[in-house]
Amino acid sequence: MNVECTVTNSDTPSLIADLAKIFIHDNVKDYKYDCTDFNAWHIACSESSSAQKAQQYFIIDTHFHEGFSHWFFESAIYLPTFLELKTKIPNLKLHLKSGRKYKTDICRYFNINESDITYELMMPNTCHFPAPITAFNEKVCTQEYIDLVYRLRSYFPQPPTLKSRNLLFFPRQKVDNYPYQNNERINDSSHVEEMLVQDVTYTNTFQSFADQVHAIQSTRKLLIPDGAAFLVNAFLLSNCKVIVLGNVTDYQACHFPKYGFINNMLVSSNQVHKISYEQVGGTYERAIFRFEHVEPHI
């Protein structure tokens, strides 16, 4: 027999691990993140018990787990909590809804290996759910979330070394991209890529996320599309000139306080210049960026 339950942010947690509230449920068969009010886990459990030792799981994937910046700021934000719990629960596994390269690459950056990750829930089990959060959709930015963001950023310290590269250009990623509406966007930067061919690097060519972090932190100027690419990559930086193709994050910052907090953090720690869609005669859905649009800034 199955038992359905709902966990919300306002519920009393089973424990506090590091900065995170943790809710524990046994024999979880399935779960989903509430995409109506964005403040709950809906969990289906089995009443059956077993004498076997329960496998321990840590759950982080929300409804938007296949969106890069969503996963980074809503799921990866709990990877330090997983590491903390694993010191106390050696058989704890990180459960993911799907395997995407950016997930496993970032996990490896945190020294979480494939052997620590699973994509199915085995019975019997005990599942640890961190408090459900969303970086979009919510109209408040809590101190709890701010603390989690600062903790995540502490894992990407900017080394006090000379920046060895003048310019690095990350064109919009086409591999492992968000599978829904974002792929309908046509933001063409091919002319910029042709003119700056020596400075172009595609993020999927890095052997590891650590290599990507090193490359970004070694450049004086970063040219990058707006949206997830800007939010995540500029998050890894400080004291850098960041030229952004587009300004959708300005809209997001005005409507979603958590993204507003992140956007302000990036702008305050770097010299950020956004080339708006209006400046190039385009829109969020369709814009063509040419070299003459970026040349004054590089």
Long-range contacts (C-beta under 8 A, 24 or more apart in sequence): 1-46, 1-47, 1-48, 2-29, 2-44, 2-45, 2-46, 2-47, 3-44, 3-45, 3-46, 3-47, 4-42, 4-43, 4-44, 4-45, 5-42, 5-43, 5-45, 6-34, 6-40, 6-41, 6-42, 6-43, 7-40, 7-41, 7-43, 7-129, 7-132, 8-39, 8-40, 8-132, 9-39, 9-40, 9-131, 9-132, 9-133, 10-39, 13-131, 17-81, 17-84, 17-85, 18-80, 18-81, 18-84, 18-151, 19-81, 19-144, 19-147, 19-148, 19-151, 20-78, 20-81, 20-130, 20-131, 20-148, 21-130, 21-131, 22-81, 22-85, 22-128, 22-129, 22-130, 22-131, 23-128, 23-129, 23-130, 23-131, 24-126, 24-127, 24-128, 24-129, 25-126, 25-127, 25-129, 26-54, 26-124, 26-125, 26-126, 26-127, 27-54, 27-123, 27-124, 27-125, 28-57, 28-59, 28-121, 28-125, 28-127, 29-121, 29-123, 30-121, 31-59, 31-127, 31-129, 32-63, 33-61, 33-62, 33-63, 33-132, 34-63, 34-132, 35-63, 38-132, 38-134, 38-136, 38-137, 38-138, 39-132, 39-134, 39-138, 40-132, 41-129, 41-132, 43-127, 43-129, 46-123, 48-123, 48-124, 49-124, 50-123, 50-124, 52-124, 53-91, 53-124, 54-124, 54-125, 54-126, 55-91, 55-93, 55-122, 55-124, 55-125, 55-126, 56-89, 56-91, 56-92, 56-93, 56-125, 56-126, 56-127, 56-128, 57-92, 57-93, 57-94, 57-95, 57-118, 57-121, 57-125, 57-126, 57-127, 57-128, 58-82, 58-85, 58-86, 58-92, 58-93, 58-94, 58-95, 58-127, 58-128, 58-130, 59-95, 59-127, 59-128, 59-129, 59-130, 60-94, 60-95, 60-96, 60-130, 61-95, 61-96, 61-97, 61-98, 62-132, 62-133, 62-134, 64-134, 64-136, 65-96, 65-97, 65-98, 66-98, 66-100, 66-178, 66-179, 67-178, 67-182, 67-228, 68-102, 68-173, 68-176, 68-177, 68-178, 68-228, 68-229, 68-232, 69-135, 69-227, 69-228, 69-231, 69-232, 70-135, 70-136, 70-228, 71-100, 71-102, 71-103, 72-102, 72-106, 72-228, 72-231, 72-232, 72-235, 73-135, 73-149, 73-231, 73-258, 73-262, 74-133, 74-134, 74-135, 76-106, 76-152, 77-133, 77-148, 77-149, 77-152, 78-130, 78-148, 79-106, 79-107, 79-110, 79-112, 79-152, 80-110, 80-151, 80-152, 80-155, 81-130, 82-112, 83-110, 83-111, 83-112, 85-128, 86-116, 92-128, 93-117, 93-118, 94-118, 95-119, 95-121, 95-127, 100-176, 101-175, 101-176, 101-204, 102-176, 102-209, 105-206, 105-208, 105-209, 105-212, 106-209, 108-208, 108-209, 108-210, 109-155, 109-208, 109-209, 109-210, 109-213, 110-155, 134-258, 135-256, 135-258, 135-259, 135-262, 136-252, 136-256, 136-258, 136-259, 137-256, 138-256, 138-257, 138-258, 139-256, 139-257, 140-257, 141-257, 141-258, 141-260, 141-261, 145-258, 145-261, 146-261, 149-261, 149-262, 149-265, 153-235, 153-265, 156-213, 156-235, 156-236, 158-217, 158-237, 158-238, 158-239, 159-217, 161-218, 163-217, 163-218, 163-219, 163-220, 163-240, 164-218, 165-215, 165-218, 165-219, 165-220, 166-199, 166-219, 166-220, 166-221, 167-196, 167-199, 167-219, 167-220, 167-221, 167-222, 167-223, 167-298, 168-199, 168-201, 168-215, 168-216, 168-219, 168-221, 168-222, 168-223, 169-193, 169-196, 169-199, 169-200, 169-201, 169-222, 169-223, 169-224, 170-201, 170-202, 170-203, 170-222, 170-223, 170-224, 170-225, 170-229, 170-233, 171-200, 171-202, 171-225, 172-225, 172-229, 173-202, 173-203, 173-204, 173-229, 175-204, 176-204, 178-228, 182-227, 184-285, 185-284, 185-285, 185-286, 186-285, 186-286, 186-287, 187-225, 187-245, 187-246, 187-282, 187-286, 187-287, 187-289, 188-287, 188-288, 188-289, 189-225, 189-245, 189-289, 191-288, 191-289, 191-290, 191-291, 192-223, 192-245, 192-289, 192-290, 192-291, 192-293, 192-294, 194-291, 195-291, 196-223, 196-291, 196-298, 199-223, 203-229, 216-240, 221-298, 223-294, 223-298, 226-274, 230-266, 231-259, 231-262, 231-263, 231-266, 234-266, 234-270, 234-272, 235-262, 235-265, 235-266, 237-266, 237-269, 237-270, 238-269, 238-270, 239-269, 239-270, 240-270, 240-271, 241-270, 241-271, 241-273, 241-297, 242-266, 242-270, 242-271, 242-272, 242-273, 243-273, 243-275, 243-294, 243-297, 243-298, 244-272, 244-273, 244-274, 244-275, 245-275, 245-287, 245-289, 245-294, 246-274, 246-275, 246-276, 246-277, 246-284, 246-287, 247-274, 247-275, 247-276, 247-277, 248-277, 248-284, 249-274, 250-274, 250-276, 251-284, 273-297
